[in-house]
Amino acid sequence: MAAPASSSTHSLFPLFFLVSLFFHSSLSSRTLNDQYTLLQYHDGPLLSGQISVNLIWYGNFKPAQRAIIADFITSISSSSHPEAQPSVATWWKTTDKYYRLARPKKPSSSVSLSLGKQIFDETYSLGKSINAKDIIKLASKGEQRNAVNVVLTAADVAVDGFCMSKCGTHGAAASISKGALGKGKNYKFAYIWVGNSETQCPGQCAWPFHQPMYGPQSPPLVAPNNDVGLDGMVINLASLLAGTATNPFGNGYFQGPKEAPLEAASACPGVYGRGAYPGYAGELLVVPSSGASYNANGVNGRKYLLPALYDPSTSSCSTLV
């Protein structure tokens, strides 16, 4: 889905809209209350219809690591792949409520995500130290219509702001479309960036699979896919996908300042199961053989830990367990 560039009202970002996913530690200090976290709808478009999620791998990732992310995306719309409950697909269904509330008399169609193309840049074409403009260049390599382009940076890539103020971002960048939709006009496409924090800041961007850098200290959980960096990336990617679907162009569902809004997942920081509180992820499911913690089943026997999503129909954080 694309939106006309002229629809943007973000004066600070004339060419693109950007939302950052901040550290869990900095978000966890925010209390959940209706007055502050009731996400408001700002009358803009939501992602809808059939959307391909294209993965742009920047740097070196092992095939097993790439499979963790690819299986997660496939698990979101896995009606054709029955899996045990609770599931990734069930987690994603909470976003349907945003679509029903946006247009109660004529609900807009919800979004159906599927795994699209995978693009590999293992030669670090832009170097190992990149910025926001470089992220957009990389995201532009994917299809820009009916798509979300996800840039995934390897553990040895330094991204401006990564580990200093954010774990990932989502936004919308300008694209020239010459197809029937754009007719040569300037349109926007949605993109996401998530970095592998395993060696740079796992205590900030891979919690609860690593000891937190700040705040209450508790033993780290065992990562369900035995990869602290990639399991942390799944958490951040899940948060940003939910934000992208419900606030793709900066005028959908959010609360607070447009430059640092609370969205579908970021409104529920650090919550993964019942009874969660700062420093404690909540009551989770555990794999007996490995001791790994999770709350969602995926395709190919995968298990994931996914963040709570804000349920706009109940004004509360919705967890799978």
N, C-alpha and C positions, 0 to 999 in steps of 0.2 A: 504494500500500500504506500502511496506517495501523497504528499501534501504540497500545495503551492508554496513556494518560498515566500511569497508576499504575505502569507497568513501569519508569519512569525511576528511576535510582539516583543521579542527579546532584544532590546536596544544594545545590551552589552555584548551580544553575540550576533552581529548582523549577518554572518554567513552560516552559522550553525548554532544548534541548541545543545547544551551539554549538562548532564547531571552526574555528579560523582557519588560513588558508594564509599562512604567514609568508614574508618575503622570501627569495628564492633565495640571497642572499648569506649570510643567517644560517643557513640550512639546510645550505649546502654545506660547512660546517666539520665536519659530522657524518660520521664514517666508516662505511662499510657493513661490518658484521660480524654473523655469525649470532646472537651472544649478545645484541646490542642491537636488531637490526632484525627478528628473527624475529617476524612479526606473529601474535599469539595470538588465538584465537577465544574470545569471552566469552559464547557461547551465546545471544546475542540474534538477532533477526530480521535478515535481509538483504532488500534490495528484491527483489521477485520478480514475475513475471508481466508483463503489458502495462502499461507506465508512460508516461504522457504528460509531456513536458518542456515546461512552459509558460514563455514568456519575457515578463517584465515590464520594459519599457524605460522607465527613468526619466531624463527629460531629452532633449536633442536628439541624435539619431543620424541620419545620412544613410541613405537606403534601401540604398545599397551596403554600408554598415557592418552593417546589420541582416542582410543576405543572407549575410555571412561567417559569422555565428553560426548562423543558421538552417540553412545548408548543412552546417555541422559536425554539428549534432544529427541531421540527416537521414542523414548519412554513417555514423553509428554503427551503425545497423541498415539497411544498404543492400543486403541480399541481392537485392532487386528492382531494384537499380540497379548493375549490374556496373561495377567500376572497376578501374583499374590497381593493381598491387601494388607496394610494400606499401600497405595501405589503412587508413583510420580504423576500419573494421569489424574488421579483423584485430587492430589494437591493442586494441580493446575486448574481444576474445575472451579475453584473459588473465584478465579478471574471472570467467569461467566456472569457473576452477580453484578459486576461493574457495568457490563453491557446492558443488562436488564434495567438497571437504575438510571442509566444515562438517557434513555428514551423510553420511559414507562409505557407510553401509549403506542409507540412503534419501536420496539427494541431493535437495536442494530444487531447484525449478525456477529457472533463471537469469532475469535480467531482460531484457526487450526494450524499449528506449527508442524513442520516436517523437516527432516534433515536434508539440506540442499547439497551444494558443492563444497568440496574441501580443497583449499588452495594452500600450497606449501612454499614458504620462503625460508629455506634452511641456510641460505647464504648471508643472512642479515643484510639485505640490500640497502637498508637505511642506517646501518651501523648498530651498535649495541647500546646506544644512548639516544632515545627518541622522545619526541614531545607530542602534544595534542594534534598538531598539524600532520605529523607523520602517521598518527593513528588513523586520521581521516584518509590519508593517501592509501594506507593499507586496506582500510574498509572499502574504499572505492574499487578495489580489484574484484569484488563480488558483484553479482547481479543487483541492480538498484531498484527494480520494480517488484512488488509483491515479495519482498525479502527483508530480512534483518541480517546484516553482516557483522559477524562476531570476530574480533581480532583477539587472538590469544598469544601473549608474549611469554617466552621461555624464561627460566629461572635466572639466566645470566643477562637478561635485558633490563636496563634501567630506563624507566619511563618517568618523565617529568611529573613530580607529585606523588609517585608511587612510594609507599612506605613512609611518606612524610605527612600526607593528608588524605590519601584515598587508596582503595583496593581495586577499583574499577570505575568505569564510567559508561553511561549511555547517552546518546544524543541523536541529532538529525543534522545531516550535512547537505549542502546544495548539490544538485545533480542536473545536468542538462539532458533532458529526455527528448528524443526525436520521434518517439512512437506515437500511437494514437492518443495516449493519455496526456503526454506532455506537449505534443505538437511544437517542439522546439523551445518550449518555455522552461524556466528554471524551477525545478521541483526538488523536494527533499527526500532523502532516504534515511531510514533508521539504522543505527549501528551501535555496537557494544564493544568495549574493551575490558579484558580481565587479564591480570598478570599472575604468573606463578610466583608465589611469595616464599617458597620453601627455604631458600638460602638467604633471602633479603629481610623478610619481616614476618615469619610464620606466626609469631605471637600477636601480631596485629591483624593479619589478613587470613590466617588459617585456623583461628580459634573456632571451636574448642578442641582441635586436634593438636594443639601446641599450647604450652604454658603461656598465659596472657602476658603481654609486655607491661600492662598497667592494670590497676583495679584489683578486685578480689582474686586471690590465687586458689586454684583447684587443680587436681591432677588432670592432664590432658586425656581426651578420649582416644580410643584406637580408631583410626580411619578405616571406613568400611571397604575401601579399595586398596588399602595398604600403601597409600601414597598421600602424605600430608599435604603436599603442594597441590596436587590435582583434586583431591577431595575438598580442599579449601576453595579451589577455583569453581567447583560445582556449586558450592554455597553462594558465592558471589555472582556467578552467572545466573543462577536461579533467581536471585534478588533482582538483578538488572533486567532479566527477561520479563518478569512481572511488571516492573516499572515501565519498560518499553511498550508492552501491550496496552497498558492503561494510561500512559502519559507519553506517547511517542514523540510528540512535537512541542511539548511544553505547555499545552493548554488542555490537558485531559484531567485526570484525577491527581490532585496533590494538595498538600497543606503546607503553609509557611512560605518563605521567600522562594521565588522561582530559581534563584541561583543555587539554593541548597534545600530543595523541597523534601518533605516526607512523602513517600509513595507506598505502593501496595505492600512491599516487603520491608522497606526501611522504617515504616511506622511501627514495626514490631522487632526492634533490635535485640539480638541475642536470645530470641525465643525459638525453641525447637520442639519442646514438648510441654506437657502439663507441669505446673509448679515451677516454671523457670523464673529465675531472678538473676540480677547481675552477678556474673561469675559462675552461674549454674545453668546449663542448657535445658534442663527439664528432664522429665521421665522419658527415657528412650528405650527402643528395642535393642537387644544385644544378640550378636551371633555367638552361640555357645562355644563353637570350636576356636574362634579367634578373639573373642571379647570385644569385637568391633561394635560401635554404636551406630544406629541408623534409625530412620523413621519412615522410609519409603522404599518400596521394591520397584525395580525397573526390568527392562528386557534383558535377556541372556543371563538371568539370575543375579543381576546387579542389585546392590543396595546402596542407598544414598542418604545423606543427612541434608534436609531441606529446611529453609527458614519458614517461620509462621508467616501467613499472609493476613493482612487486614481485611476483615469481612465487613463490607460497607452496609450489609443488611442488619448486622447486629452491633456494629461499632465496637468490635472486639477482635483480638488476634486469634486466628483460627489455626490450630495445629492438627496434625494427622494422628498423633498419639497423646 
